[in-house]
Amino acid sequence: MSDRDVFEYALLRVVPRVERGECLNAGVLVYCRARSFVAARTHLDEHKLLALDPGADVAGVRAALRAVEGVCAGGKDAGQAAGDDPGRRFRWLIAPRSTVVQPGPVHTGLTADPLAETERLLDLLVR
């Protein structure tokens, strides 16, 4: 029996001007059903964002990223999703949307530690 479990992840992308299609990675969502785990970690490179759009609403983007982290964390910060299980919160967060903060495609892997995997992916794909 393996000590690793299947997990899914998606990048959070900031698309400051949807009509241009340019984006930057600003976070990662990780879900592991076997461990009832869902988490988001974010990191916004303000200089890159402003290079793409000098008029970008940096505070608004930061608030949207914090909201994603809150939904993953559950509790009062999750709003209406507070009572949902981790899988349902993950599925809601990865649903396509046409906002400034958008989820990318879902990928899969194996992990023994979903929290460490979240940090590893943030370092590898976002920072």
Residue pairs with C-beta under 8 A, 6 or more apart in sequence:
2 110
3 112
4 110
4 111
4 112
5 32
5 33
5 34
5 35
5 110
5 111
5 112
5 114
6 32
6 33
6 34
6 108
6 109
6 110
7 30
7 31
7 32
7 37
7 108
7 109
7 110
7 111
7 114
7 117
8 30
8 31
8 32
8 90
8 106
8 107
8 108
9 28
9 29
9 30
9 31
9 106
9 107
9 108
9 109
9 117
9 118
9 121
10 28
10 29
10 93
10 94
10 103
10 104
10 105
10 106
10 107
11 25
11 27
11 28
11 29
11 103
11 104
11 125
11 126
12 25
12 26
12 27
12 28
12 29
12 40
12 42
12 65
12 68
12 101
12 102
12 103
12 104
13 23
13 24
13 25
13 26
13 101
13 102
13 103
13 104
14 23
14 24
14 25
14 26
14 44
14 49
14 61
14 100
14 101
14 102
15 21
15 22
15 23
15 100
15 101
15 102
16 22
16 49
16 52
16 53
16 56
16 61
16 100
17 52
17 53
18 98
18 100
20 52
22 52
23 52
23 102
24 45
24 48
24 49
24 52
25 104
25 125
25 126
26 42
26 43
26 44
26 45
26 61
26 65
26 101
26 126
27 40
27 41
27 42
27 43
27 65
27 68
27 69
27 122
27 126
28 40
28 41
28 42
28 118
28 121
28 122
28 125
28 126
29 38
29 39
29 40
29 68
29 72
29 90
29 93
29 94
29 103
30 37
30 38
30 39
30 40
30 114
30 117
30 118
30 121
31 37
31 38
31 86
31 87
31 90
32 38
32 111
32 114
33 86
33 87
35 114
36 85
36 86
37 86
37 114
37 115
38 72
38 86
38 87
38 89
38 90
39 72
39 73
39 114
39 115
39 118
40 68
40 69
40 71
40 72
40 93
40 118
41 69
41 118
41 119
41 122
42 65
42 66
42 68
42 69
42 122
42 126
43 122
43 126
43 127
44 58
44 61
44 62
44 65
46 58
49 56
49 58
49 61
50 56
50 58
57 100
60 100
61 100
61 101
64 99
64 100
64 101
65 101
68 93
68 101
69 77
70 77
70 78
70 79
71 77
71 78
71 79
71 81
71 89
71 92
71 93
72 78
72 86
72 89
72 90
72 93
74 81
74 82
74 86
74 89
75 82
76 82
78 84
78 89
81 88
81 89
81 92
84 92
93 103
94 103
94 106
95 103
96 102
96 103
97 103
109 117
111 117
